[in-house]
Amino acid sequence: MSGIGWLAAIIVGGLAGWLAEQFMKANMGLLMNIVLGIVGAMVLNFILVAVTGGTLGGWIGQLVVGFIGACLLIWGARAVRSAT
């Protein structure tokens, strides 16, 4: 997560992961919400920089990116689980 610091990244990541958990109707714990939010934001930030050359900045931008990234990770995990 660019530009917001580690403590803020954990807070925003946890919130983004929790929002994604509610939206996708998944059942995970607090630690997994934080991990999903942070990893989702990192993955989507990488994709955004590769495609557009930039990413959303600040708390709100990273919350949106983390939410979308976490939703994509939940969707991907469900797809892999159902394929096996």
Residue pairs with C-beta under 8 A, 6 or more apart in sequence:
1 8
1 9
1 12
1 13
1 38
1 41
1 42
1 45
1 62
1 66
2 45
2 55
2 57
2 62
3 57
3 58
4 12
4 58
4 59
4 62
8 59
9 38
9 41
9 62
10 34
10 38
12 37
12 41
12 59
12 62
12 63
12 66
13 33
13 34
13 35
13 36
13 37
13 38
13 40
13 41
13 66
14 30
14 33
14 34
14 37
15 37
15 63
15 66
16 36
16 37
16 40
16 41
16 62
16 63
16 65
16 66
16 67
16 69
16 70
17 28
17 32
17 33
17 34
17 35
17 36
17 37
17 38
17 40
17 66
17 70
18 33
18 37
19 63
19 67
19 70
20 26
20 33
20 36
20 37
20 40
20 66
20 67
20 70
20 71
20 73
20 74
21 27
21 28
21 33
21 36
21 70
21 74
23 67
23 71
24 71
24 74
24 75
26 74
28 36
33 70
36 70
36 73
36 74
37 66
37 67
37 69
37 70
38 66
39 69
39 70
39 73
40 65
40 66
40 67
40 68
40 69
40 70
40 71
40 72
40 73
41 62
41 65
41 66
41 69
41 70
42 69
43 69
43 72
43 73
44 65
44 66
44 68
44 69
44 72
45 55
45 65
45 69
48 54
48 55
48 56
48 65
49 55
55 61
55 65
56 62
56 64
56 65
